[in-house]
């Protein structure tokens, strides 16, 4: 088995998470967040679509972490983002963190919006 070191080349990976918080670039942020290759910011949850729509042109896909369990995102939330041109993929937050990190390490244009576990 060959192991390859993951490199982020200056991008911002998610280092970890726990009950109510995420650790990104050695900084602990409590509550919901969204993360791009450039930065992590607090996020207002499903009511806050403006911050995510502002990412259009910078990303190709947005992962939504629904918390500890995989759940459906509200239909109006998904419709607003998709109508604006964002591809949206929902999964539980741990899976969203892992998927974001892998695609980020490949140089893909991704972002993730996460509800805490």
Buried (B, 14 or more C-beta within 10 A) or exposed (E): EEEEEEEEEEBBBBBEBEEEBBBBBEEEBEBBBBBBBEEBEEBBEBEBBEEBBEBEEEBEBBBBBBBEEBEEBEEEBBEBBEEBEBEBBBBBBBBBBEBBBEBBBEEBBBBBBBBBB
